[in-house]
Amino acid sequence: MLEVAVGPRTAEMTRSLLEGVKGRLGGRTPELITSDEYAAYPEVILSVFGEEVTPPRTGKPGRPAGPRTVPPAGMCYATVHKTREKNRVVSVEQRVIFGALPAGTKASTSYLERQNGTDRHRNARKGRKTYRFSKEWSAHESMTHFTQLSYNFCWSVRTLAEKDASGRKHPRTPAMAAGLADHVWSLEEWVTLPGVQR
């Protein structure tokens, strides 16, 4: 998980989330962004990742076209449309909004949905239909960041395990898979390590 923005689902919160993602990518352009059909995404994605271009003069009469924001080359944004009947998903359709899907890929929100399920499982404050909800917004935000970061560094994910030459599996966390850590951290190690290394 690259970024989390805690708050109501608004265009401003969407912008905050995507600007955080852009910062963590270090200037790289994502090849594929997939989401549900929330109306704010296309405009915000273009404003955060887009490039401003000015079309060349055509030589024809009339006012020349002004600058416009376009998606960067190599980036695709696609949505997933789910059709439901009697509260059950009966079909899933991908819709490319701009760009082209990279070869061999498809638009899917299953990883995000799986992460949301994991988040609810690891953070009791997000359990549905319970009395464990946060009483203070600051506590809810802090616990969200705690569970996100501890997931990345302290929780070995079964599907990320690597096998050595003898076939023995070695556990890995998402941070290890991303090259940000060389071992599975304990919660104590993670909580007590200074945030800024000297």
C-alpha positions as CSV (number, residue, x, y, z in Angstrom):
1,M,0.0,0.0,0.0
2,L,1.5,3.3,-1.1
3,E,-0.7,5.9,0.5
4,V,-3.8,6.3,2.7
5,A,-5.9,9.4,3.1
6,V,-8.3,9.3,6.1
7,G,-11.5,11.4,5.7
8,P,-14.7,11.7,3.8
9,R,-14.8,10.7,0.2
10,T,-14.5,14.1,-1.6
11,A,-12.5,15.5,-4.5
12,E,-10.1,17.2,-2.1
13,M,-9.4,14.0,-0.2
14,T,-9.0,12.2,-3.6
15,R,-6.4,14.8,-4.6
16,S,-4.6,14.4,-1.2
17,L,-4.4,10.7,-1.8
18,L,-3.1,10.9,-5.3
19,E,-0.6,13.6,-4.5
20,G,0.8,11.3,-1.8
21,V,1.0,8.5,-4.3
22,K,2.8,10.7,-6.8
23,G,5.3,11.7,-4.1
24,R,6.0,8.1,-3.2
25,L,6.6,7.2,-6.8
26,G,9.4,9.7,-7.0
27,G,8.3,11.2,-10.3
28,R,7.6,7.9,-12.1
29,T,4.3,7.8,-14.0
30,P,2.0,4.8,-13.1
31,E,1.3,2.6,-16.1
32,L,-2.2,1.7,-14.8
33,I,-4.6,3.3,-12.4
34,T,-7.8,1.4,-11.7
35,S,-10.7,2.6,-9.6
36,D,-14.5,2.3,-9.2
37,E,-16.6,4.9,-11.0
38,Y,-16.3,7.7,-8.4
39,A,-16.9,10.8,-10.5
40,A,-14.0,12.9,-9.1
41,Y,-11.2,10.5,-10.2
42,P,-10.7,11.4,-13.9
43,E,-10.3,15.1,-13.3
44,V,-8.1,14.7,-10.2
45,I,-5.9,12.1,-11.9
46,L,-5.3,14.5,-14.8
47,S,-4.6,17.4,-12.5
48,V,-2.1,15.4,-10.5
49,F,-0.4,13.3,-13.1
50,G,-1.3,15.1,-16.4
51,E,1.0,17.2,-18.6
52,E,0.1,20.7,-20.0
53,V,0.4,20.9,-23.7
54,T,-0.4,23.7,-26.2
55,P,-1.6,22.5,-29.5
56,P,0.3,23.8,-32.5
57,R,-1.2,26.6,-34.6
58,T,-3.2,25.3,-37.5
59,G,-2.9,28.4,-39.8
60,K,-6.7,28.6,-40.0
61,P,-8.6,31.7,-39.0
62,G,-9.9,32.0,-35.4
63,R,-8.5,32.0,-32.0
64,P,-5.7,29.5,-31.4
65,A,-6.3,26.6,-29.0
66,G,-5.1,27.3,-25.5
67,P,-3.1,25.0,-23.3
68,R,-4.8,21.8,-22.0
69,T,-4.0,19.0,-19.6
70,V,-3.5,15.6,-21.1
71,P,-2.6,12.2,-19.7
72,P,1.2,11.5,-19.8
73,A,2.3,9.0,-22.4
74,G,2.2,5.4,-21.2
75,M,-0.5,5.9,-18.5
76,C,-3.9,4.3,-18.6
77,Y,-6.8,5.0,-16.3
78,A,-9.6,2.4,-16.3
79,T,-12.7,1.8,-14.1
80,V,-14.5,-1.3,-13.1
81,H,-18.3,-1.3,-13.5
82,K,-20.2,-3.9,-11.5
83,T,-23.7,-4.9,-12.4
84,R,-25.8,-6.1,-9.4
85,E,-29.0,-8.0,-9.1
86,K,-30.6,-8.6,-5.7
87,N,-27.4,-7.3,-4.0
88,R,-25.2,-9.8,-5.9
89,V,-22.6,-9.0,-8.5
90,V,-23.7,-10.6,-11.8
91,S,-21.1,-9.1,-14.2
92,V,-18.0,-7.0,-14.1
93,E,-17.0,-4.8,-17.0
94,Q,-13.8,-2.8,-17.4
95,R,-13.9,0.6,-19.0
96,V,-10.8,2.5,-20.2
97,I,-11.2,6.2,-19.6
98,F,-7.9,7.3,-21.2
99,G,-4.8,5.6,-22.4
100,A,-4.5,1.9,-23.3
101,L,-4.3,-1.1,-21.0
102,P,-0.7,-2.5,-20.9
103,A,-0.4,-5.8,-22.7
104,G,-1.5,-8.7,-20.6
105,T,-3.3,-6.7,-17.9
106,K,-6.9,-6.0,-17.0
107,A,-8.6,-3.4,-14.9
108,S,-9.4,-4.8,-11.5
109,T,-10.1,-3.5,-8.0
110,S,-9.7,-6.9,-6.3
111,Y,-6.3,-6.0,-4.7
112,L,-7.8,-2.8,-3.2
113,E,-10.9,-4.7,-2.0
114,R,-8.7,-7.4,-0.4
115,Q,-6.6,-4.7,1.3
116,N,-9.8,-3.1,2.6
117,G,-10.9,-6.4,4.1
118,T,-7.4,-6.9,5.6
119,D,-7.6,-3.4,7.1
120,R,-11.0,-4.0,8.7
121,H,-9.7,-7.3,10.0
122,R,-6.5,-5.8,11.6
123,N,-8.2,-2.6,12.8
124,A,-11.2,-3.3,15.1
125,R,-12.3,0.3,14.8
126,K,-13.4,-0.4,11.2
127,G,-15.4,-3.5,12.0
128,R,-18.9,-3.2,10.5
129,K,-21.9,-3.1,12.8
130,T,-20.0,-3.0,16.1
131,Y,-19.5,-0.7,19.0
132,R,-15.7,-0.5,18.5
133,F,-15.8,2.6,16.4
134,S,-13.4,5.5,17.1
135,K,-14.8,8.2,19.4
136,E,-12.2,10.8,18.2
137,W,-11.3,11.5,14.6
138,S,-7.6,11.8,15.6
139,A,-7.5,8.4,17.2
140,H,-9.2,6.9,14.1
141,E,-6.6,8.5,11.8
142,S,-3.7,7.4,14.0
143,M,-4.9,3.8,14.2
144,T,-5.4,3.8,10.4
145,H,-1.8,4.8,9.8
146,F,-0.5,2.4,12.5
147,T,-2.3,-0.6,10.9
148,Q,-1.2,0.4,7.4
149,L,2.5,0.8,8.2
150,S,2.7,-2.3,10.5
151,Y,1.1,-4.3,7.7
152,N,3.8,-3.2,5.3
153,F,6.7,-3.9,7.6
154,C,5.6,-6.4,10.3
155,W,3.2,-8.8,8.6
156,S,4.5,-11.5,6.4
157,V,2.2,-12.2,3.5
158,R,1.8,-15.8,2.5
159,T,1.7,-15.0,-1.3
160,L,5.0,-13.0,-1.0
161,A,7.0,-15.8,0.5
162,E,10.1,-16.8,-1.5
163,K,11.5,-20.3,-1.9
164,D,15.2,-21.0,-1.7
165,A,17.1,-23.7,-3.7
166,S,16.0,-26.4,-1.3
167,G,12.3,-25.5,-1.6
168,R,12.1,-24.0,1.9
169,K,9.9,-20.9,2.1
170,H,11.1,-17.6,3.6
171,P,8.5,-15.2,4.8
172,R,8.4,-11.7,3.3
173,T,6.5,-8.5,4.1
174,P,5.3,-6.0,1.5
175,A,8.2,-3.7,2.5
176,M,10.6,-6.6,1.8
177,A,9.1,-7.2,-1.6
178,A,9.5,-3.5,-2.4
179,G,13.1,-3.5,-1.3
180,L,12.5,-1.3,1.7
181,A,13.4,-3.8,4.4
182,D,15.6,-6.9,4.7
183,H,13.7,-8.8,7.4
184,V,10.3,-9.1,9.0
185,W,10.2,-6.4,11.7
186,S,8.7,-7.0,15.1
187,L,6.1,-4.5,16.3
188,E,8.5,-3.4,19.1
189,E,11.4,-2.8,16.6
190,W,9.1,-0.8,14.3
191,V,7.5,1.3,17.1
192,T,10.8,2.1,18.8
193,L,13.0,2.8,15.8
194,P,13.5,6.6,15.2
195,G,11.5,7.8,12.2
196,V,14.5,9.7,10.9
197,Q,17.8,7.8,10.6
198,R,21.1,9.6,11.3
